[in-house]
């Protein structure tokens, strides 16, 4: 058996087909929203087959990706469907292919599954946009409040002679004190904040205070391990955006009043 046959057999063995009144139910080897297997259907009519989703795909996708009815997201869905030769019925919120002869339906399966996998990627796009929105709102709030009498810089090194330690926002006061703010939008951002805290401790940078801001600490996508590490760090301050921007502003402002 050559490599092509091995791959084909492995791929095909992942499918399970069951007869149902309208045609066939097909369980694919792919997952839907990182959970259950991606299931689709083959409607049968006059000796031909048409591939369809369950009619609930967008409903389940909205549970993890948020509102998909905005003009931008709907246009993205329409374009994805068009690229893969899939019809999007916006009234019934269903996706389907053209009608195929049974012997030709295989090529339709590949395009339809490619579309469904691209469709579920919207959850990651939505998550990224939400993270960016939180970070942008955080930075805007800091800039608005500390616009006068302070220096506010984005993506700035926290110490001129200690290269490589960069904060999302660095706020400096006239008295030489500074606050390095990190938005906890990803695991790596939490690690950056923890490294900054270690630098402050190791080099005795008492005039610098690192603050890590979570969008919602309890419901954060950040792992429990890193949330616990950040909470237990004796140098790093934590703040929660879900408690209101005033909490963040107060923690930054109070840091400038701590004796160096």
C-alpha positions in Angstrom: 0.0 0.0 0.0 1.5 3.4 -1.0 1.3 6.6 0.9 -1.7 7.9 -1.2 -3.7 4.8 -0.4 -2.7 5.1 3.3 -3.9 8.7 3.5 -7.1 7.9 1.5 -8.0 5.0 3.8 -7.3 7.0 7.0 -9.4 9.8 5.7 -12.3 7.7 4.5 -12.4 5.6 7.6 -13.3 8.8 9.5 -16.6 9.1 7.8 -19.8 7.3 9.0 -22.9 7.4 6.8 -26.4 6.5 7.9 -29.6 6.5 6.0 -32.4 8.8 7.1 -35.8 9.7 5.6 -34.5 12.7 3.6 -31.3 10.9 2.4 -28.2 10.4 4.5 -26.6 11.7 7.7 -22.8 11.9 7.5 -20.4 12.1 10.4 -17.1 13.6 9.2 -13.6 13.1 10.7 -13.5 16.8 11.5 -14.7 18.6 14.6 -17.2 21.4 14.9 -16.3 24.2 17.2 -13.6 22.0 18.9 -16.3 19.8 20.3 -18.5 17.2 18.6 -17.8 15.8 15.1 -18.9 17.9 12.2 -22.1 16.3 11.0 -23.8 17.2 7.7 -26.5 15.8 5.4 -27.1 14.6 1.9 -30.6 15.2 0.7 -31.8 12.8 -2.0 -34.1 13.7 -4.8 -34.7 12.2 -8.3 -31.5 10.2 -8.1 -29.3 13.2 -7.1 -27.7 14.3 -3.9 -27.3 17.8 -2.3 -25.1 18.4 0.7 -26.6 20.5 3.5 -25.9 21.6 7.1 -28.3 21.0 9.9 -29.7 24.5 9.7 -28.3 25.3 13.2 -24.7 25.9 12.3 -24.8 29.7 12.7 -26.8 29.4 15.9 -24.1 27.3 17.5 -21.4 29.4 16.0 -22.9 32.5 17.6 -22.7 30.9 21.0 -18.9 31.1 20.8 -18.3 33.9 18.3 -21.0 36.4 19.3 -23.4 38.2 17.0 -22.9 37.3 13.3 -25.7 39.4 11.9 -23.5 42.6 11.4 -23.0 43.7 7.9 -19.3 42.9 7.9 -19.7 39.4 9.3 -22.7 38.5 7.0 -20.7 39.7 4.0 -17.8 37.5 5.1 -20.1 34.5 5.3 -21.6 35.2 1.9 -18.1 35.5 0.4 -16.9 32.2 2.0 -20.0 30.4 0.6 -19.5 31.8 -2.8 -15.8 30.8 -2.9 -16.8 27.2 -2.1 -19.8 26.9 -4.4 -22.2 26.8 -1.4 -25.6 28.5 -1.4 -26.5 30.5 1.7 -30.2 30.8 2.3 -30.5 33.7 4.6 -34.2 33.2 5.3 -33.8 29.7 6.6 -30.2 30.2 7.7 -29.0 27.1 5.9 -26.1 26.1 3.7 -26.3 23.7 0.7 -24.5 22.7 -2.4 -25.8 22.1 -5.9 -27.4 18.8 -6.8 -24.8 16.1 -7.8 -25.1 12.7 -9.4 -24.3 10.2 -6.7 -21.1 9.2 -8.4 -19.9 12.8 -8.4 -20.9 13.8 -4.8 -17.3 13.2 -3.5 -15.9 16.4 -5.0 -18.8 18.3 -3.5 -18.0 16.8 0.0 -14.5 18.2 -0.1 -15.7 21.7 -1.0 -18.5 21.7 1.5 -16.3 20.5 4.4 -13.7 23.1 3.4 -16.4 25.7 3.7 -17.7 24.5 7.1 -14.2 24.5 8.5 -13.6 28.0 7.2 -16.9 29.1 8.6 -16.0 28.0 12.1 -12.8 30.0 12.0 -15.0 33.0 12.5 -14.9 32.2 16.2 -11.2 33.0 16.3 -11.6 36.1 14.3 -14.4 37.3 16.6 -12.3 36.5 19.7 -9.3 38.4 18.3 -11.5 41.4 17.5 -12.9 41.3 21.0 -9.4 41.2 22.5 -8.3 44.1 20.4 -11.4 46.1 21.3 -10.6 45.6 25.1 -7.0 46.6 24.6 -7.9 49.6 22.6 -10.5 50.7 25.1 -8.0 50.2 27.9 -5.3 52.3 26.2 -7.8 55.0 25.3 -9.0 55.3 28.9 -5.4 55.7 30.1 -4.6 58.3 27.5 -7.7 60.3 28.3 -7.1 60.4 32.0 -3.3 60.8 32.0 -3.2 63.1 28.9 -1.9 66.1 30.9 1.1 66.1 33.2 2.2 62.6 32.3 3.9 60.8 29.4 1.8 58.0 27.9 3.5 55.8 25.3 2.3 52.6 23.7 4.6 49.5 23.1 7.5 51.1 25.0 10.5 49.6 26.7 10.1 49.8 30.5 13.8 50.4 31.2 16.2 52.1 28.7 19.2 50.0 29.7 17.2 46.7 30.0 16.2 46.1 26.4 13.4 43.7 25.4 11.0 44.4 28.2 8.1 46.2 26.5 4.8 47.3 28.0 1.5 47.8 26.2 1.4 51.2 27.8 4.1 53.0 29.8 2.9 55.9 31.9 5.5 58.2 33.4 5.1 61.1 35.8 7.2 64.2 36.3 8.6 62.7 39.6 10.4 59.9 37.7 8.0 57.1 38.6 6.4 55.0 35.9 3.7 52.4 35.5 3.9 49.6 32.9 0.5 48.4 31.9 -0.1 45.0 30.2 -3.5 43.9 28.7 -4.0 40.2 29.5 -5.3 39.3 26.0 -3.1 36.1 25.6 -0.9 33.8 27.7 2.2 35.5 26.3 1.0 38.9 27.6 0.7 37.5 31.1 4.2 36.1 30.8 5.5 39.5 29.6 4.0 41.1 32.7 5.5 38.4 35.0 8.9 38.9 33.4 8.6 42.7 34.0 7.8 42.1 37.6 10.9 39.8 38.0 13.0 42.5 36.4 11.7 45.1 38.8 12.5 42.8 41.8 15.9 41.7 40.5 17.2 45.2 39.5 15.4 47.0 42.4 13.5 49.3 40.0 11.4 50.7 42.8 10.2 53.6 40.7 8.5 51.2 38.2 5.2 49.5 38.9 3.9 46.7 36.5 0.1 46.3 36.3 -1.6 43.4 34.5 -5.2 44.2 33.4 -7.7 41.3 32.8 -10.8 42.0 30.8 -12.7 39.6 33.1 -10.5 37.8 35.5 -12.9 35.0 36.5 -14.1 34.3 33.0 -10.7 34.9 31.3 -9.4 32.7 28.5 -6.0 32.9 30.3 -5.1 29.6 31.9 -5.8 29.1 35.6 -2.1 28.4 36.1 -1.0 31.8 34.7 -3.8 33.6 36.5 -2.6 32.1 39.8 1.0 32.9 39.0 0.1 36.5 38.4 -2.1 36.8 41.5 0.7 35.3 43.7 3.4 37.6 42.3 4.4 40.0 45.1 5.5 42.8 42.6 2.8 42.6 39.9 -0.4 44.4 40.5 -3.7 43.1 39.0 -6.7 44.9 37.8 -10.0 43.8 36.3 -11.6 45.8 33.5 -15.0 44.2 34.2 -15.0 46.1 37.5 -15.0 49.4 35.6 -12.2 51.5 34.2 -12.1 53.6 37.4 -10.4 50.7 39.2 -7.6 50.6 36.6 -7.1 54.4 36.7 -7.0 54.4 40.5 -4.4 51.6 40.6 -2.2 53.5 38.1 -2.6 56.8 40.0 -1.9 55.3 43.4 1.3 53.8 42.0 2.7 57.2 41.5 2.1 58.0 45.2 4.1 55.0 46.5 7.5 56.0 47.9 10.4 54.9 45.7 
